[in-house]
């Protein structure tokens, strides 16, 4: 009977992912792996969100567009800008790793988001996340970015709660329509906003030397964005951070 049941199970079609489905992480990933190329969805606090773009009409009405691969419609530009800044910081920071959009198994129970960008400390330097054999990231990266054009309510609502609850130390939401970048740091289990310094620069607390100019980011001034990143990399606090990561890696090798 066991073998017969197994054969029947294999023939059963895998259900589609639909907005609002309530699933655990394992079932979400099983269904997600069976979706067509270009289909994107996330599991947020046990609820499935199929990624769609929402157009707002002249009278405030919302029209749901089909999922679009590659994240166009005002999303791709900001995403590439932040990834470019992170890549430059990573190049000057051994032990740190930047990531483009990738599925993250944040909670084995109820959360598998796909952040627009991540900055991680590598596991050999005591980082809290790793790339599994399944090619998903597991654990909680130190810094996560979401580009919010039509998803502000989710990114500052259910996702905010999810990342906070699962211990992501810094969370950045780039509100594209408003031209605003919100940066939060986890303090005593709750997110608190990080404000720009006197020069208008946002500075990471988890990644010393990761400096971002929000005005340059919003304007798409990549030359200025990278110039500020390089200033951060040249700072004394960044040098101390790199040495700290080096010592952690050396200690793990013993």
N, C-alpha and C positions, 0 to 999 in steps of 0.2 A: 504493500500500500504506500510505503514511503516513496519508492521510486516513481510510482504512478502519479502521486501528488506532485512530485518535483517536476515531472514532464508537463503536467497541466499548468503548473505555475509559470514555467518558462514560456508557454504559448500565450499567456495572458498579456494583452497590450499594456504598456505602462501609461497610466493616466497623464493627461496634459496638466501643465501648471497653469493655474488661473488666479487672477487677482482675488485676494481675500481668502484663499485656501488656508486652512490651519494645519500645519504639518510640523513634525520634528525635523531636525537637521538631516538625519540619515535619509528619510523619505524625500525631502526636498532635493537633496543631491542626486538621488536615484532618478528622479523625474527630470531634473535639470540636465543630466548627462544624456538624456534621450531626446532633447529638444533640437530643432534644426540649427544650423550654423547662423550666428547673428542674433539669435533669440537671447534676451537678457532678462534675468529676474533675480530677486534677492529675497532672503528670508529674514524678516525683521521682527524680533520678539515673537516668533512662532507664526507670523502672518506672511503670506506670499505677496510680493509686490512685483508685478510684471512691468518692466521699465517701458514707459510710453512718454511721448512728448505731448504736452497740452497747449494748444493754441487758444489764446483769449481773444474773443471777438470784440467789436466796437462797443457793444452793450454789456460787456462783462461776461458773456456766455463762454463756457469752456467746451472745446472740441478735442476729443482724444484722438491723437494721431497714432498710427501703427508704430511698433518698435523700430528704431533706426540703428543699424550697426555703425559704430564709429563715433557716435555722439555729436552729430552736427547741430545746426540750429542754435548757434551761439554758445555751445558747450565745449566744442573741441579746442577753440582758441585758448580760453582760460586754462583748460586742462593741460595743454601742451606747454603753456607758460610755466605753470607750477611744477610740472615734471622736469622741465629744463632747469629750473632753479634747484630742484632737489638733486638732479643728476650732477650738477656742478659741485654742490656741497658734498655729495657722496665721493666724488673723485678726489676731494681733498681731505677726506675723513675715513681712513682705514678703520673698519669695524662697523661702519654705518652702511645701510643699503636702502636705495630708493626703488620704488615699484610703481609701475603704471597700473591701470585697473586690473584687478585680479580677485578671484573668489577667495574670501577669507572665512574659514571656519572659526568664527569668533566664540561661539558657544556650541558644544556638541549636542546641546539640548534644543536650542530654539533660534539660533542666529547664524546666518551665512550671508553677510552683505558683500558688495563688490565696490569697495571705495574707489574714488577717482584717482587717488594717489596715496601712497604710504611712505613713511620714513621709519626704518627699523634699525635697532641695534642687533647685530648678528648674534646667533645663539652662542657662538664661541667666545663672545664678549659679554655674556650674561644677558642677552636680549630675551624678551618674553615671547617671541614668536619664531616659527621655523617653517621651511618649505617641506611639506610631506611628500612621500612617495607617490601620492595621488595627484601631485602637482597643485594642491591647494595650500594656501598658507593657513597655519594653525596657531592658536594662541592670540595674544593681543599685541599688535604692533605699538610702538611708543607714540607714533603720530599718524593721524588719519586726516585726509582732506576729502570733502565732498563739494563738487561744483553744483550749485543750486540755481537753476534757471526757472524750472517749473515745479521744483520739488522742495521749496523752502519749508513748507509746513511739515514735511516728512523729515528733512535734514535737521531742522531745529525742534522737532517733536519726537517721534518714535525712535529715530536714529540717534538723536542726542541722548535719549534715555538709555538706549542699548549700549552705545559706546561708553557712557558713564558707568553703567552697571557692570560692564565687563572689564573695566580697568584700563582703558586706553588713556594714556597720560595727557595727551594733547589732541584736541579736535579743532579742525579748521573748516569753516563753512564760507565759501565764496558766493555771496548773493549777487549773481550776475546782473539781473535787471536793476538792482539798487546801486550797483557799483560799490558794495561793502564787503569787507573781509572780516569775519568774526573769528577770533582765536581764543580757545578756552584751555585752561589747565586744570587737571584733577587735583583738588585739595580736600583732604579728609573725606574722600568719596564723592565729592560734588564738583561740578565744573564751575570755575570762576573765570571771568574774561581777562585776557591779557591785553593791556592797552599799549599803544605805540609809545616809544620814548620821546624825549624832547625834540628829536630830529624827525619824528614821524615814522620810525622804523619799528617793525614788530620783531621781537627776538624770542626764539624758542628757549624755554627753560630746560627742556630735556636734552636738546642738541645744542650746546653752547656754540656760538658762532654761526648758527643758522639764522641769518638776518634777512628779512624780506621788507621791501618798500611797497606798501599796499597801493599807493597812488601810481607807482610805475607798473605794478601788476595789472591794475584795472585799465590803465592806458595802453597796455600792451607794449610798453617801452622795454623790450628785452635787454637792450644794452645797459640800461640803468639797473634793471633787476639783477643782472649778473654782476655788475660793478659792486652793488651792495652786498651780494653773496660773497664776493671775493674779499671785501673789507672784513666781513665776519670771519672768514677762514683765516685771515691774517691777524686776528685778535688774540691776545694772550689767553683768554678763556677757552678759545678753540684749541690752542696748543696743549693746554692742561687736559682737556677732554680727550684728545687723541692719545696722550700719554696714559691716561686712565684706562682707555680701551685696550691699549697695547699691553698694559700690565695684567688686565683681566684675561686676555687671550693667552699670554705666557703662562699664567697660573693654571689655566685649564689644561694646557699641554703637558704639565708635569705628571 
